[in-house]
Amino acid sequence: MESSRKLRFQRSLKENAVSLPPADSATAALRVNRLTDSIYELYNPGVESSLDIVFFHGLQLSHTSDACITTWRSRGSQKEVWPMTWLPKEFPKARILSVNYDAYIKTSAEHGRLDLYNTAESLMANLRIAKVGQHPVILVGHSYGGLVIKQLCYEAHMRQTLRGEDDEFLHYVRGVFFYGTPHHGSSFLSNPNRTHLRDPSPLLEMVKVLCAESARLHEWFDALRLMHKWRIASIGESRLTKIEGEFQSELIVCEASARYGDFTMEIGDHFSLCQPDSRSSNTYVRLISFIDRISTVPFIEDIKQMNTRHRERKQMNTRHREPRIHWIHREEMKTRFPEKEKEAFEKQKEALQFEVPKLALILHSQVFVKVQDILLTHPAVALLGMGGVGKTTLAKLLFNQLCGAFEYTCFLQLPKGDINEDYTKELEGKVCSSMHEHGLKVTTRRSGKEEVWNLNDLKQKRLLLVLDDIHNHLHVDLLKTISLKNNFADSRYIVTSRNSKYLNNCTVTSGDKEIDASVYMVDFLDHDRSRQLFMSHAFPSSTQLDPSVREWIDKIVSKCGGLPLTLEVMGSYLKTEDKVNIWRQCHDALDAAEAVHDWDERLWAKLQVSYNSLKPKEKEIFLDAATFFNNSTWNLREAKSCWRVIYGLEDLRWKTLVDLCLVYNVNENDSIQMHEQMRSLGMKLAMAWGDNHMCRTWIKKDVRSTSLNTAKEFEEVIALRLEDSMTLNLKSIGQMKKLRYLDSEKELMLDEVGGELSKTVVLLRLRGKVNSLHDLVVRGRECLAVLNLKAPLTCLPTLVNELQNLEFLKFEACLFENLPETFGQLPKLRHLIFSSCKKLHSLPKSFGRLSELRSLKLYDCKFRALPDSFGQLPLLETLIMYSLHNLQRLPEGFGNLSRLETLAIIDAHNISELPESFCHLPRLDTLIMCSLHNLQRLPEGFGNLSQLETLSIGHAHKISELPESFCRLPRLETLIMYSLHNLQRLPEGIRNLSQLKLQLIIDVPNMAEPPDSFCRPDGLRNLKFRNLLGIQELPGNFMQFSNLEILRSSERSEFNLLNVLKNVNFFSYLWTLSL
C-alpha cells in the first residue's frame, strides 16, 4: 500500500511539474546550443546582443537534464518552449538562455547532493564562461529557481567584497522576475513525510517555513536590490495544485511567501504559472511588460563606471581594504543641500514618471531597442511621425526608464502660442520650472526688477530633456540654447515632431561638439500588433467572440491604418459590442473617412465616429475639456464642480469619456489631459458649434477687434480666456449671454463686470479693482461654482451665503480684515484658499459650520488665532498653513478634525505649543512642521497618532527632546528631522518604530550618540546623517544598514569619526558609506 501511494504521488508530480521525456531528448529535438555544462542557449540574435534573459527552473522529482527546457513549455496545443519561440519575437536583439542544475529532491549516490551554496558557486563559473555579465541581464526563476538566483547574486557579491574578484555580473543585472518562489518557505515542499520522501535532498532545507538561512538570504538579496536599484516583480498562484492519490489539492506556495516587489496573484496553479496557454496569457504578458520596462535604459556610463572601478580596485589592498569615502565639506554641502529642504522630501523618480498604458510597452518593444541603440552613441534622437502614431507615448516610456539615471530631468509638452518675445520667455520658464535635480529645481537670480532662471546650473551636469511636439523655429532654438549651456557629453535629448523640416535643423552641443539629432521615423503598427491593441480595448477580458462579429474585427483594424490612437478609440467604442449593425456602421464611417485627402482631417473624421456616439451633455463636457480645461491651471476637481451644476452626473459622464479613450484618466487634483489629436478634434468641432455654427470657446486668436466681431458671435460664446492684449471690453463681455467660463488675466473694473456678467457663469477668475461684490453675488447665486478673485477687496457682502452652488473659492491679495458671519453658511463650499490677504486677522465664529469643506489652505495671512468652532469641520481632509506669523495657538478642539489626513504647518513663528487634543487626530497620515521657531515640545501623547506614516520636523530650534510616546507610532515609515539645533538625544524606545523605512537626520549638531537600540527596526535600511557634530561613537550594530550616509562640516570631526568607524567591524556588510 505504501509503495502504491508513493508511485501515484511520483506519477502525479511528473504530470503536473515538468512532464519529463527521456534524458536529453528535448534539447536534441530542439537543437539547443549548449554553451557549458549548465547553460543552454535558446536563442541568439545573430549579432551582439543588447540584453541577456536567463531562466532558472525549480525542483525536480527525478534526475533529468531537460528541466531547463520542459519547465518552460506552453500549455497550448503546440507545447512550445515559449522562451525559445515567443520571446524572440518580442525582443529580437536579446540572447535567451536557460540554466540546468541538479535539483533532484531526493539524495542518491550521484544526484541530489548539492546544497544551494554549491549550486550557485558552480553556476557562477558557468555563467562567466557563457559571458553572462557583459550585457544587461534579466533573471527569471520558477519556484526554487528564484532561490538559486538570490544565492547566485549573493555569491557574486561576496566574490567582490571578500575576495576582491573583478566581476561585473551584479552591475549588469537590471531586474529579477519570480514565478511562485517561496521566499519565506513552503509548508508543502518542506514536509518530507507528507510527500513520502526518504533521503530528502539538502535543497529542501531552504524551502522550510521559518528557515533561518533562507530568511538571511532574502535579507541579503533585498539589500543588494536596494544597492543596485534592481527592479523586482513576482506572481503567485491562486489555484490549488492537484495531486493524485490520497493527497488533496494543495497550495504549494502561499501568497504571503510569494509576495515580493511588484506582485500580483494570477489564475493558475503552481506549475501553470510558468506554462502560459498563449501569448495573451497574463502570466506571459506580465513578464513581457516587466522586461520592456527595464530593458530600455541606455547604459551610457557603464564602460566609464567599469573602468573607474578597475582603477580603484587596483589601488586597493585586497586583503586590507579601506572603504571608499567621499568628503563633503561645508561649502559643497550648502550647494548640494540648500536651506529649502522641503524640496528634498519629494519622491524622486516616481513623482516624475508619466502614466503610460501597459500594452504600449509590448507594442513598441522593437522601437525601444532601436532608439536605445541610437542613444548609446548619440546625444540626441528626434522622433518623427504622423499625428496619433505614438511619438509622445514612446517619448514618455523612454523618459520613465531614463529619468532615474540623470541629475537634471525635464519632459515638456511644448505649448502653442504666438511667436514673440513673451513666447520665448514662456518657453524658457516652462523648461526651467519643470526641471529637477534630484528634487531641487533650477535656481533663479535677480536681473534688474525681474527674477530670471540661472541656466548655468545645468553646466556640465547629466541632463535628460524631452521636448514633445516641436512645431516652430523657436523650439529648435530652445534646444540649441539649453544644450549649449549644458555642454556635457553624457546628456541626452529626445524631441518629437510631425514636421521633418524642424527636426532636420535640431542640433545639440555635446562635449564642445555640435551634433545633429538622429532622426528616427516612428512607423505605423503592423497588422498583428494593431489587432492586439484593438482587441485589448474592444475585449479587455477573455470572452468567446460571436462569429458574426469576428469577421468585422480585421476589417476595422485595417481601416484604422496602424495608428495607435485610432485603434484605442475604435476599440473602446466597440467594447463588448455584440450587435453586428453597430460594427457595420463603424466600418462604413471609417471607410467614408478614407476619402478625405488631408491627413489631419481624415484622422479627425475617424476619431469623430466615437464622439458622435456620445449623448449631448457628454459631447459638451468633451468640448469643455478640449477647448478650455485641457492642460490649464484648472484641475479635474474644479471642472467637475462646474459640470455638476451644468450637466449633472459629472462622475458618470467623465468616466464615459475615459472609457472611450477620448481623454486620459487623471487624478482629481491634476489638470485634464488628452491626446493632442483629440484636443485638435475638439477645437475643430468648437469652431462651428451649435445651430449657428459659431465659435464656442474664445482665446486670443479668435478675437478680432471689437468692431469686427458681431453681436451674434458674442451671444454664442460659452468660454472665454481673456488676456491683457485682447481688445474685448466690458460691453462685449456683457453680450455673451451663454457665457459659462470666464478666465481673465486682464485687469477689469469688477464692479462693472458684476453688473454685466451672464447669470449662467459657473467658473470665474477675475483680476482688477473693486469696491463691492454685491452685483457679482446676486448674478452668481444660482450657478457660480468656482470663484478665483485677486483684487483689493475691502469687504464681502453679507449675502455671500446665497452662492448656493459655490464649491471652490480662492481670495488673493484682498484687503478685508474679517469675514461676515454668513460666510459659514456657504452650503456646498469644498475647497477654500486665502493667499496674501495680509489684513485678514480672523475667521468668523461660524467657520465650523462649513459642513462640506474638504481642503483649506491659508498662505501669508495675519491670523492671531483660529475660531473655537474650527474643530467642528466634519469633512476637512487637508489643511495647509504657511507664513502665519501672528498665529499663536491652535484651538483646543483641533483634535476633533476626525477626517484630517494631511497637515502642514510652515513658518508659524509664534506657536509655542500644540494642544493635547492634537494627538487625537485619528486619520492623520502626513505631518509637516517647519520653521516653528518657538515650539517648545511635542505633546506627551504624540504617539497616539496611530495612522501617521510620514513625519517631517525642521527648524524647530527649541525642541530639546522627543516624548517617549514618540516611539509608539505604529505606522511611521518616513522620519525626517532637520535643523533641530537644541535636540540632544533620541528616545531609547526608538527601536519600536517597526515600520520605519527611511530616516534623515540633518543639521542636528548637539545630538550625542544615538542609543544602542537605534539600529533595531527591521525595515530600516536607509539612514542619512548630516552635520551631527556631537556624535563621537556609533553603536556596533550599524552593520545592518544597506545605505548609510554621514555628512560632517568639520574636517577634524570627519577624521575623528573615521577612526571611530574603523573600530567597528562592519565593512564587509555595508553597501554604501558616504562621509
C-alpha positions, -999 to +999 in steps of 0.1 A: +000+000+000+028+024+009+046+016-024+013+022-043+008+056-027+043+066-034+041+056-071+008+076-075+024+106-059+055+104-082+034+100-113+013+130-103+043+152-098+057+142-131+025+151-148+020+184-130+056+196-128+077+190-158+063+161-179+098+147-183+108+130-215+138+107-217+171+123-209+184+148-235+155+142-259+141+177-256+174+195-262+183+172-290+150+176-308+150+214-305+187+217-314+195+238-284+231+252-283+248+240-252+273+267-242+286+250-210+277+220-188+249+241-173+240+268-198+218+263-228+212+290-255+176+290-265+180+320-289+209+340-303+201+372-322+230+366-346+246+400-337+259+413-305+230+411-280+218+441-261+203+420-233+206+386-218+174+369-204+183+339-182+158+313-169+161+291-138+139+261-132+125+246-100+128+214-081+126+180-099+112+147-089+138+127-108+172+135-122+169+149-157+190+171-180+158+186-196+144+206-168+158+238-184+136+231-214+105+213-202+098+236-173+090+264-199+067+245-222+034+263-230+001+245-222-014+253-255-019+228-283+016+234-297+035+227-264+061+253-274+092+262-254+079+297-252+112+315-242+126+299-274+097+307-298+077+336-283+103+358-267+125+364-297+095+380-315+092+405-286+130+411-281+148+402-313+181+416-300+181+397-267+200+365-261+179+340-242+195+313-220+182+286-197+202+272-168+203+235-159+214+222-125+209+193-101+175+200-085+166+164-076+146+164-044+159+131-032+195+121-024+211+093-043+246+082-050+250+106-079+224+132-076+206+155-051+237+161-030+244+197-038+231+224-015+221+259-026+256+273-019+274+247-041+248+251-068+253+288-070+291+286-069+291+261-098+266+282-118+286+314-113+316+299-130+294+286-159+277+319-164+311+337-167+322+312-193+289+319-212+298+356-210+267+365-189+276+398-172+289+416-203+255+430-212+224+439-192+208+409-176+173+399-165+169+368-144+137+347-144+131+320-118+103+295-112+098+283-076+131+271-062+149+287-092+142+320-075+162+310-045+190+299-068+190+334-083+192+350-049+221+328-038+238+334-071+237+372-066+250+368-030+278+347-043+288+373-069+287+400-042+309+380-018+334+375-047+337+412-050+336+421-013+357+395+004+378+381-024+383+413-044+375+395-076+368+417-106+332+406-116+307+428-134+278+405-131+258+424-104+265+457-122+247+444-153+217+428-135+187+450-142+158+430-127+145+397-114+111+381-121+099+354-098+072+328-107+058+313-075+090+315-055+088+305-018+107+335-004+095+326+031+092+288+027+065+263+017+047+242+042+041+216+014+076+213+000+093+214+034+075+183+048+092+151+036+067+129+055+037+144+036+054+137+002+066+102+012+102+111+005+131+092+020+166+107+020+154+142+010+179+165-008+197+192+011+179+216-012+147+211+007+162+227+038+160+261+021+122+258+014+112+250+050+090+275+067+109+297+092+142+286+078+168+309+093+192+306+063+165+313+038+154+344+057+190+356+060+195+350+022+163+370+015+176+399+037+209+400+019+193+398-015+170+427-006+199+448+005+216+441-029+184+451-046+185+484-029+221+489-036+219+482-073+184+496-078+171+464-094+135+461-103+117+431-088+084+416-099+067+384-089+035+365-094+017+340-071-007+311-077-043+314-068-054+279-075-046+246-057-022+222-074-039+188-079-020+158-065-034+124-073-039+095-049-048+102-013-033+136-014-057+166-016-051+195-039-026+219-022-014+255-024+023+249-030+034+285-023+010+307-004+006+344-012+025+356+018+055+336+008+054+345-029+048+382-024+078+404-033+083+436-052+056+444-078+034+415-070+001+401-085-019+369-079-026+352-112-051+325-122-032+292-122-016+265-101+020+263-091+032+247-123+010+265-148+023+299-137+054+294-159+035+275-186+012+300-203-016+289-227-008+316-252+009+349-258-021+367-244-019+348-211-015+373-182+015+353-168+033+359-201+022+395-206+033+404-171+068+391-178+070+409-212+058+442-196+084+438-169+112+432-194+101+461-215+101+485-186+136+478-176+154+467-207+153+500-225+176+521-203+207+531-224+237+523-203+258+553-214+281+553-184+286+515-180+321+514-195+332+546-178+320+533-144+335+499-150+369+515-158+367+537-127+361+506-106+390+488-122+413+516-113+400+518-078+404+481-072+440+481-084+448+508-059+433+488-030+450+461-010+427+432-015+434+418+020+431+451+040+407+472+020+397+507+032+362+519+024+357+544-004+349+578+011+337+609-005+343+640+017+317+667+015+327+700+032+307+729+044+306+750+012+298+720-010+271+709+014+255+744+011+255+740-027+241+705-027+216+708+002+201+743+002+180+756+031+147+748+014+149+712+025+113+705+017+122+700-020+144+671-009+114+653+006+097+648-028+097+613-041+121+614-069+116+592-099+080+581-090+069+617-090+085+625-124+071+595-143+042+595-166+014+570-167+015+550-199-007+521-209+010+488-201+003+474-235+024+502-250+055+485-235+048+454-256+037+471-288+067+494-290+094+470-277+112+468-311+113+506-314+127+508-279+156+486-288+164+507-319+161+541-301+182+527-272+209+518-297+209+553-310+211+569-275+241+546-266+262+565-291+243+597-300+233+626-277+200+634-294+172+615-311+143+631-330+111+610-333+093+619-365+058+606-374+022+614-382-002+626-355-015+597-334+013+573-344+026+571-309+056+595-307+045+610-274+039+576-259+073+565-269+089+596-255+071+591-222+082+555-220+118+565-227+116+593-201+102+569-175+130+545-180+159+570-181+150+597-157+164+580-126+199+580-141+203+617-148+209+647-125+185+670-142+154+658-160+126+676-178+097+665-200+079+694-217+049+693-240+056+724-260+027+750-258+010+765-288+013+803-289+021+835-308+057+838-319+070+868-300+095+877-272+070+868-245+066+833-260+104+828-259+105+837-222+075+815-216+093+785-232+124+790-211+104+794-180+084+763-186+116+742-192+133+755-161+103+753-138+097+717-149+133+707-145+146+689-113+180+680-100+173+651-076+143+671-063+159+705-065+148+729-092+169+752-113+177+783-093+167+819-101+187+851-099+176+888-099+183+908-131+170+943-125+134+940-113+129+905-127+137+870-115+154+851-143+164+814-145+200+806-139+208+782-168+244+780-156+231+754-131+230+730-160+266+734-169+284+700-171+255+682-154+239+650-168+207+662-183+177+644-198+155+667-218+124+657-237+107+684-259+074+670-272+058+684-304+083+708-319+064+729-343+083+762-348+118+776-351+118+789-315+115+753-302+146+744-322+165+774-309+155+765-273+170+730-277+203+746-290+204+771-262+199+746-234+224+721-249+250+749-253+246+758-216+248+722-206+276+711-230+280+677-214+287+645-234+267+623-212+235+643-215+206+630-237+179+648-257+147+635-271+124+656-294+093+647-313+076+664-342+053+658-372+074+682-393+108+669-406+118+705-415+122+714-378+138+681-368+164+683-396+175+716-380+178+702-345+214+703-332+229+699-298+262+708-282+278+678-266+314+680-253+322+711-273+309+695-305+278+705-324+259+673-334+228+669-354+199+650-339+195+615-352+160+614-369+140+582-363+108+576-382+081+562-359+061+539-383+026+526-381+019+494-362+018+462-383-015+443-386-007+418-358+002+445-333-027+467-344-051+438-338-035+431-304-040+468-294-076+469-308-086+437-290-072+449-257-097+477-258-126+460-275-124+428-255-104+436-223-113+403-207-111+369-224-145+361-239-160+339-266-164+360-297-197+360-316-189+345-350-209+373-367-187+399-350-154+381-356-154+388-393-155+425-388-125+428-365-098+426-391-118+448-414-120+476-388-084+471-377-073+476-413-093+508-416-075+522-386-043+523-406-019+512-379-025+543-358-025+535-321-048+564-312-075+554-337-072+517-327-076+526-290-106+549-296-123+525-320-117+495-297-131+514-268-161+525-288-169+489-297-161+475-263-181+442-258-205+453-285-223+423-300-247+440-324-235+434-360-251+466-373-230+487-349-198+471-362-210+476-398-218+512-392-185+518-376-167+502-406-188+523-430-179+555-412-142+547-412-145+538-449-160+572-456-132+589-437-107+573-460-120+595-488-107+627-470-075+638-486-060+659-458-042+637-433-054+655-401-089+658-414-090+621-422-078+612-387-103+635-371-131+620-392-122+586-378-120+598-343-153+616-346-170+582-351-166+577-313-175+613-305-208+610-325-219+582-302-219+605-272-250+619-256-254+657-260-242+666-225-212+642-228-203+660-261-204+693-243-181+680-215-157+667-241-156+701-258-152+719-225-123+696-217-106+700-251-110+738-255-109+753-220-097+729-193-071+708-212-036+713-198-047+745-180-043+759-145-077+743-137-078+708-124-103+680-129-118+686-095-127+722-104-140+712-138-163+686-121-176+713-098-188+732-128-202+702-146-221+693-115-241+725-119-245+725-157-249+689-166-252+667-135-240+631-132-205+645-138-186+615-125-205+591-147-202+613-178-165+618-172-160+580-168-177+575-202-151+598-219-123+580-201-136+545-211-138+556-247-102+569-246-113+604-256-095+618-225-068+605-202-076+591-167-061+617-143-063+623-106-088+648-094-061+672-084-044+671-118-051+691-149-072+675-176-051+658-203-059+642-237-041+633-268-031+663-289-052+649-318-083+646-296-078+681-285-074+693-321-107+675-329-124+692-300-111+726-312-123+719-347-158+710-335-159+740-312-152+764-341-186+755-356-207+748-326-245+747-324-272+756-349-254+789-358-220+772-363-203+799-342-170+796-323-178+781-289-146+789-270-127+822-274-090+826-268-067+853-282-065+841-318-104+840-320-108+877-311-106+904-337-111+940-329-144+946-310-159+963-340-153+933-363-170+908-340-208+907-344-233+907-315-245+873-328-209+859-324-208+873-288-240+856-279-227+821-288-195+823-267-195+797-239-159+800-227-136+830-227-099+831-218-092+869-216-056+880-219-041+915-215-036+922-252-072+912-261-094+941-272-126+929-257-144+955-234-170+951-207-198+957-231-187+928-253-185+905-223-220+916-212-233+905-246-221+869-240-255+857-227-244+820-228-211+825-211-202+798-186-164+801-182-145+834-178-108+831-171-093+866-171-057+876-169-067+911-178-074+936-151-111+947-151-133+970-131-150+943-112-179+964-101-189+969-137-183+933-146-206+921-119-235+941-132-229+929-168-220+893-162-243+865-175-261+846-148-250+813-165-213+818-155-201+788-134-164+795-134-149+829-128-113+841-124-110+879-121-082+904-116-087+941-111-101+968-089-133+965-070-154+983-043-182+957-038-190+922-049-228+927-043-238+926-080-215+897-087-230+876-059-265+885-070-259+873-105-240+842-095-262+830-067-277+801-088-248+789-110-214+801-098-194+771-087-157+782-090-145+817-080-109+829-080-106+865-071-074+887-070-084+922-061-080+949-033-115+940-019-122+955+015-153+936+025-176+907+015-213+913+012-234+896+039-254+878+013-223+858+002-241+827+016-265+829-013-239+815-036-256+782-032-235+761-056-201+776-048-176+747-043-142+763-049-132+797-036-098+815-037-091+850-024-057+865-033-043+899-022-076+910-007-078+938+019-107+927+041-100+924+078-127+900+086-155+880+070-192+882+077-208+855+099-229+844+069-197+831+053-200+800+075-234+793+057-220+785+023-238+752+018-215+735-007-181+750-003-155+722-005-121+739-012-111+773+002-078+793-002-067+826+013-034+838-002-016+870+008-047+885+025-024+904+048-051+923+067-073+893+074-067+887+112-096+863+120-121+839+106-158+841+116-171+822+146-195+804+122-165+789+102-170+755+117-204+753+100-188+748+066-201+712+066-187+703+031-152+718+034-126+692+023-094+713+019-083+746+035-051+765+025-040+796+044-010+815+030+006+846+044-023+859+064-024+877+098-045+853+119-038+856+156-060+826+164-084+802+147-120+802+159-131+776+185-155+762+160-126+753+137-125+717+152-161+712+141-153+710+104-166+674+098-151+666+064-118+685+064-091+663+049-062+687+040-050+717+060-020+738+048-009+768+070+020+787+056+036+820+068+010+827+095+035+847+116+009+860+140-008+827+148+000+819+185-020+787+191-043+761+176-078+758+191-083+732+219-108+713+198-083+708+170-082+671+176-119+669+167-109+671+130-117+634+126-112+633+088-079+652+087-053+633+067-026+658+057-014+687+078+014+712+071+023+740+095+052+760+080+067+793+091+044+799+121+070+815+144+048+823+174+033+788+181+049+777+213+029+746+220+004+722+205-028+713+223-031+678+237-061+672+215-036+674+186-027+638+194-063+626+189-064+631+151-075+596+141-067+597+104-036+619+101-010+602+079+012+631+068+025+658+091+050+685+081+061+711+107+087+736+096+100+769+110+081+767+142+110+785+160+092+789+193+077+754+196+090+741+229+080+704+227+057+679+211+027+668+232+032+639+255+005+619+237+022+623+203+024+585+199-014+583+198-013+594+161-019+558+151-021+564+113+009+587+109+032+574+081+053+605+072+067+630+097+089+659+089+101+683+116+125+712+108+138+745+121+122+739+155+152+752+174+138+750+209+128+713+209+154+695+231+139+661+233+111+639+219+084+625+241+087+588+250+054+581+233+071+592+201+083+556+198+048+542+198+039+555+164+029+521+149+028+530+111+056+556+108+076+548+076+095+581+069+110+603+096+129+635+086+144+658+112+165+688+102+178+720+118+168+709+153+197+727+169+187+720+205+178+683+201+202+664+223+191+628+221+167+603+206+145+583+229+157+548+239+125+532+226+131+542+190+136+506+181+098+502+185+093+521+152+090+488+134+077+502+101+104+528+096+119+526+061+137+560+058+153+582+084+170+615+076+187+635+104+202+667+090+219+696+108+213+684+144+246+695+158+240+689+195+227+653+193+250+629+212+254+592+204+223+575+192+210+548+216+221+512+211+185+504+201+188+529+172+195+502+146+168+477+157+139+485+133+139+455+109+127+475+079+151+505+083+176+502+055+183+538+046+198+561+071+213+596+065+232+618+090+243+653+081+262+677+103+259+658+136+289+673+154+281+658+188+285+622+178+317+606+189+308+569+188+284+548+168+267+516+180+282+484+168+250+472+152+252+498+125+263+469+102+227+461+092+222+493+072+224+490+034+227+527+028+244+548+054+253+585+047+271+606+073+279+642+063+300+665+085+311+701+083+344+700+102+375+682+089+386+675+124+353+658+132+354+639+100+388+622+108+377+615+144+346+598+131+366+578+106+387+565+134+356+555+153+342+537+122+375+518+117+370+502+151+335+489+141+339+457+122+311+461+097+327+470+064+321+435+050+284+442+054+280+478+044+270+486+008+272+524+007+291+546+031+293+583+023+311+606+046 
